[in-house]
């Protein structure tokens, strides 16, 4: 499986800030080691531990990390990797099924469009046209308190974010996703993905025959 990684970088100066923000990736493990994590990037684990996790993902053949940084400080990131072995999405060991696993932006850098900028950069130059990219959105991962959004407004925001690269809602009978109506599965099928892979993904999405 060819995991094409083409580095891109874009810098801009947001209104009201005195330092440029650079959106770049996929970044190398060595580049990540020279950076620090913003203290607010703690949605999934402590910033130091999350920093180490990003380095580990960047070292994977299929792994890719897109970051937003100001100077040497990471203020946002998106991860792409194979699905976790304990999840149903790893069934079949599909080489062309990649998970958009996490996206996080530090509180003081939200409302700058960094999420869309990072996700769009990941798909630049057709880098993910030969894979099915999916993300599982669970309401318990959402920062409802800091955002001030209701669970449904946050769901709408996440859907709009993923739609910026043509990811769309897909139905599934996965128990975790079905456990709450705000949870959802978003998917983008690359233009070079064979029909056999799409059919295999359908069999993974639906494992209750009456729903397939």
N, C-alpha and C positions, 0 to 999 in steps of 0.2 A: 504494500500500500504506500503510495507516494503522498507524504504529508508536506506539501509545498509551503514554505515559510519565506515570505518576502517582506523584509523590514521596511516600514514606512514611518515617517515622523512629521508632525505638524505642530508648530508653535503659534500661539496667539496671546494677545494681551487683553484680558476681559475688562470691561468698563468697571472702574472703581477699585481695581487691584494695581499694585505697583510692581508686580513680578509676572513674567510670562509663564504660561502653562504649556507644557509640551505633552502631546498625546503621541505615543509611539508603540511599536511592536511589530511582530512578536519579538520580545526582548530576550536576550540570552541570560543564562544563570549568572554569569560573571557580571553582567551589567546590573542585575538585581542585587547582587551582593554589595555593590558600591552605593546602594541607595538605602534610605531609611523610610519606615512606615509612619504616616501621620497617626497621632494618638487616637483619632476618632475612628480609625478603621478597625473596629472591634466587633462587628456584627456576628462573625462566625467563631472567632477565637481571639486571644490577645494579639495585639499588633505584631509583637516579636515572633510569635508562633505562626501567624498568618504570613509573615515575611518569609519564614523558612518553608512554608507550604508552597508559596509562589515559586520559590527557587526549585523545589522538587518537581513541580509541574513543568517548569520550563526545561528541565532536564529530560523529560519524556520525549520519545520520538514524535508522538502525536500532540504533545502538550504545547500550548501557546498562551502567553501572557501578554495582554495589552494593558498599558498603564497610562495614567495621567500624572504628571509630576511638575513640581515647581522647584527648580534647583535640584537638590539631592533628595527631596522629600516626595514620596509617593502619596498622592492625594486621591487616587482612584485606580481601580483595576478591574479587568474582566479575565476570567479563566476559561480555557477550552481544554478538554481532555476526554479520554474514554470514560464511560460510566462506571461507577463504583461496582465492585464485584458483588456486593450484597443487594444491589438493586435489580429489578427485573430487566432493566434496559441493557444489562450486560449479557443477558441470555443470548446464545447464538454466537457470541464473540464476534460481532460484526466489525470488520476492520474499517468500514466506512460509516460508522455511527459515532458522532462526536457530541458531547454534552457541553453546552454553555453552562458551566457549573456555578459560577458566582459572579456577581457584579456589585461593586460597592464604591461609594464616593463619600469622602469626608464631609461632615455636616456643613462646614463653612464654605465648601466649594460646590454645593448643590445649586440648582437653578442656573448653571452655566452650560448646560447641554453636554456635559462630559460623558454621560452614559451613552448617548447616541454617537458621539464622536468616536469613542473607543470601539463600540460594536461595529460601526461602519468601517473603521480602519481594518478590523479583523478580516473583512470580506473583500478588501481591495485587491484588484488584479486577479479576481477569480480564485483566490486561495482555497476557498471551501466549496467550490463547485462540484467536487468529486465525493462529497460526503453529505449525509443527512445530519443536520445540526438541530439539536432539540434542547429545550430547557424546561425544567419542572418548576413551576411557581407555587410555593406553599406560603400561606398567609402568616404562619408562625415565624417565617424568616424576615418578614417585612417590618420596617422601622415605623410603625404606626404612631408611636409616641412622639418622636422627633418631627415627623412630617406633618402631624396634625390631621392626616387624612383618615377617612373611614376605610374599612377593609375593602369596600367596593370601589371607592375612588382610587385606592392604591392599586387594586387589580387592574382598573382601567389604565392607570399610568404605566404599569408594567407591560400591558398588552400593546399600548402605543409605542413604548420603547422598543419592543421586539419587532414591531411592524416596520421599523425604519430599515430593516434588512429583509423585509418580506417574510418574516416568520409569522405563521398563522396558527390559530387554535385548532388542535386535533383532539378528537374524542378518544377516550381510553377507559378501560375498566380497572386500571391500577388502583388498589385499595387506598393507598396514601392520597392520591389525587382526589379520589371519590369521597374521601372522609370529610371534606368541607366544600361547599359549592363555590367558594372563591378560589380554590386551587385550580390550576390549569396546566395543560401541556401545550407548549408552543413549538412549532416545527418549521424548518426550512429544508426542502429537498433540492439539493444542488442539481444544476442542469446536466451534469455528467454522471449522475447516479443511475446505475442499471435498474431495470424493472424488478429483477430478482431481489435486490436489496430493499426496494420499496415494499414488496410483498412480504419479505421476512420481517420488516419493521411492523407491518400491519399485524402479523401474527403475534408479535411481542406486545403490541398495544392492547390487543384483545385476546384474553385467554379464557373467557367464558363464552362458550360456543353460541349461546343464545343471543349474545351481543355482537357477534362478529358477522 
